Amino acid sequence: MANRVSRLASIAAIAVPLALAGCGSGTQREGVKQSGGTANAAAPEINIQIPTLDGANASIDQYKGKVVLVNFWATWCAPCRTEIPWLIELNQKYGPKGLVILGVAMDDAGAKVVQPWVQGQRFDVNGHSQTMDYQILAGNTKIAEKFGGILGMPTSMLYSRDGKRIKTIVGIIDRDDLSKALDSQL
């Protein structure tokens, strides 16, 4: 019995940090420091064009004057899917105050996989079945590198109204911490 408990404790000690860290590996450009869930990059390109699922383009630069949360995610990433209802909730609460959420889907197959997934998925948001109500973009490694790189998914980057990155969250977001950051910016 003691061996079994010890073995379960060992498995939990490995599994919990992995679950909290997120999915997969990402890219990180040299010069990006990771500490305490935040990263400071030299000056990521905010005017890069990122394809939308319908073939248009978007960039953080077009949202100057608004607070922008860029969320790198993938359809196959369980922690990413856990965050989606929270992001919908944050969008509903803070969108009218000037928040823009951009979900950058990092699926290798791109829009042809992501678009039907986004259209078909429903999420429980405060007892209501809802679809993703924020803009979804088709990302890739080159796009992630232009943001300073990502270590895994989900990764979220918060930009101030003047386009400066103020927070990077590697792994699943802490809703209370992010809400405090949004309250201070909005």
C-alpha positions as CSV (number, residue, x, y, z in Angstrom):
1,M,0.0,0.0,0.0
2,A,2.8,2.4,0.9
3,N,4.5,1.7,-2.4
4,R,1.3,2.4,-4.3
5,V,0.8,5.7,-2.5
6,S,4.4,6.6,-3.1
7,R,4.1,5.7,-6.8
8,L,0.9,7.8,-7.2
9,A,2.5,10.7,-5.5
10,S,5.5,10.5,-7.9
11,I,3.2,10.4,-10.9
12,A,1.2,13.4,-9.6
13,A,4.5,15.3,-9.0
14,I,5.2,14.9,-12.7
15,A,1.7,15.2,-14.2
16,V,0.6,18.4,-12.4
17,P,3.4,20.7,-13.6
18,L,3.0,19.3,-17.1
19,A,-0.8,20.0,-17.1
20,L,-0.2,23.5,-15.8
21,A,2.5,24.2,-18.3
22,G,0.3,23.6,-21.3
23,C,0.6,21.8,-24.6
24,G,3.4,21.1,-26.9
25,S,6.5,23.0,-27.6
26,G,6.8,26.4,-29.2
27,T,9.5,28.7,-30.4
28,Q,11.3,31.3,-28.4
29,R,13.5,34.0,-30.0
30,E,16.8,34.7,-28.3
31,G,16.4,37.7,-26.0
32,V,13.1,36.9,-24.6
33,K,13.2,36.4,-20.8
34,Q,10.8,34.1,-19.0
35,S,10.2,34.8,-15.3
36,G,7.1,34.6,-13.2
37,G,4.9,33.9,-16.2
38,T,6.0,37.1,-18.0
39,A,8.3,37.8,-20.9
40,N,9.9,40.9,-22.1
41,A,10.9,41.0,-25.7
42,A,13.1,43.6,-27.4
43,A,10.3,44.9,-29.6
44,P,8.1,42.4,-31.2
45,E,6.7,43.3,-34.6
46,I,3.1,44.4,-33.9
47,N,2.3,45.4,-37.5
48,I,2.8,41.9,-38.9
49,Q,-0.1,40.6,-41.0
50,I,-1.8,37.4,-39.6
51,P,-4.4,35.7,-41.8
52,T,-7.9,35.4,-40.5
53,L,-9.9,32.2,-41.1
54,D,-11.7,33.8,-43.9
55,G,-8.6,34.9,-45.8
56,A,-8.3,38.6,-44.7
57,N,-5.5,39.8,-42.5
58,A,-5.2,41.3,-39.0
59,S,-2.5,42.8,-36.9
60,I,-2.2,44.2,-33.4
61,D,-1.2,47.6,-34.9
62,Q,-4.7,48.0,-36.3
63,Y,-6.1,48.0,-32.8
64,K,-4.0,50.8,-31.4
65,G,-6.1,52.6,-28.8
66,K,-7.4,49.3,-27.5
67,V,-6.0,46.7,-25.1
68,V,-5.2,43.5,-27.1
69,L,-4.8,40.0,-25.7
70,V,-3.2,37.6,-28.2
71,N,-3.8,34.0,-27.3
72,F,-1.8,31.3,-29.0
73,W,-3.7,28.0,-28.9
74,A,-4.5,24.8,-30.9
75,T,-7.6,22.7,-31.3
76,W,-5.8,19.6,-29.9
77,C,-4.5,21.4,-26.8
78,A,-6.6,20.5,-23.7
79,P,-5.5,23.5,-21.5
80,C,-6.2,25.8,-24.5
81,R,-9.8,24.4,-24.7
82,T,-10.1,24.9,-20.9
83,E,-9.3,28.6,-21.4
84,I,-11.8,29.3,-24.2
85,P,-14.9,29.8,-22.1
86,W,-12.8,32.1,-19.8
87,L,-11.7,34.1,-22.9
88,I,-15.3,34.3,-24.1
89,E,-16.3,35.6,-20.6
90,L,-13.4,38.1,-20.6
91,N,-14.4,39.3,-24.0
92,Q,-18.0,39.8,-23.0
93,K,-17.0,41.7,-19.8
94,Y,-14.1,43.8,-21.2
95,G,-14.8,44.0,-24.9
96,P,-17.2,47.0,-24.5
97,K,-14.4,48.7,-22.5
98,G,-11.8,48.4,-25.2
99,L,-10.4,44.9,-25.1
100,V,-9.8,42.9,-28.3
101,I,-9.0,39.2,-28.1
102,L,-7.1,37.6,-31.0
103,G,-6.9,33.8,-30.9
104,V,-4.0,32.6,-33.0
105,A,-4.6,29.0,-33.9
106,M,-1.4,27.1,-34.2
107,D,-2.8,23.9,-35.8
108,D,-0.4,22.7,-38.6
109,A,-3.3,22.2,-41.1
110,G,-4.4,25.8,-40.6
111,A,-7.8,27.3,-41.4
112,K,-9.1,24.1,-43.1
113,V,-9.1,22.4,-39.7
114,V,-9.6,25.3,-37.4
115,Q,-12.6,27.0,-39.1
116,P,-14.9,23.9,-38.9
117,W,-13.7,23.3,-35.3
118,V,-14.5,26.9,-34.3
119,Q,-17.9,26.8,-36.0
120,G,-18.9,23.5,-34.5
121,Q,-17.7,23.9,-30.9
122,R,-19.9,25.1,-28.1
123,F,-18.6,26.1,-24.7
124,D,-20.3,26.5,-21.3
125,V,-20.0,30.1,-20.3
126,N,-21.9,30.8,-17.1
127,G,-24.5,28.2,-17.9
128,H,-25.0,29.2,-21.5
129,S,-23.8,27.3,-24.6
130,Q,-21.7,29.7,-26.7
131,T,-19.3,29.8,-29.6
132,M,-16.0,31.6,-29.6
133,D,-16.9,35.2,-29.9
134,Y,-13.5,36.7,-30.6
135,Q,-11.4,36.9,-33.8
136,I,-9.5,33.7,-34.7
137,L,-6.4,33.9,-36.8
138,A,-4.3,31.2,-38.5
139,G,-0.9,31.2,-37.0
140,N,2.3,29.3,-37.6
141,T,5.9,29.2,-36.2
142,K,7.1,32.2,-38.3
143,I,4.2,34.3,-36.9
144,A,4.9,33.1,-33.3
145,E,8.6,34.1,-33.8
146,K,7.6,37.6,-34.7
147,F,5.9,37.9,-31.3
148,G,9.2,36.8,-29.6
149,G,8.4,33.1,-29.8
150,I,6.3,30.9,-27.6
151,L,7.4,28.0,-25.3
152,G,4.2,26.1,-25.6
153,M,0.4,26.5,-25.7
154,P,-1.5,28.2,-24.5
155,T,0.6,31.4,-24.4
156,S,-1.1,34.7,-24.0
157,M,0.4,38.2,-24.6
158,L,-1.3,41.4,-23.3
159,Y,-0.7,44.7,-25.1
160,S,-1.5,48.1,-23.8
161,R,-3.5,50.7,-25.7
162,D,-0.2,52.1,-27.2
163,G,0.8,48.7,-28.5
164,K,3.4,47.8,-25.9
165,R,3.5,44.3,-24.5
166,I,2.9,44.4,-20.8
167,K,2.4,40.7,-19.9
168,T,3.1,37.3,-21.3
169,I,1.4,34.2,-19.8
170,V,3.0,30.9,-20.6
171,G,0.5,28.1,-19.9
172,I,-3.1,28.3,-18.7
173,I,-4.2,31.8,-17.7
174,D,-5.0,32.8,-14.1
175,R,-8.4,34.5,-14.6
176,D,-8.1,36.6,-11.5
177,D,-4.6,37.8,-12.3
178,L,-5.5,38.6,-15.9
179,S,-8.7,40.4,-14.8
180,K,-6.6,42.6,-12.5
181,A,-4.3,43.4,-15.4
182,L,-7.2,44.2,-17.6
183,D,-8.9,46.3,-14.9
184,S,-5.6,48.4,-14.6
185,Q,-5.5,48.9,-18.4
186,L,-9.2,49.5,-19.1
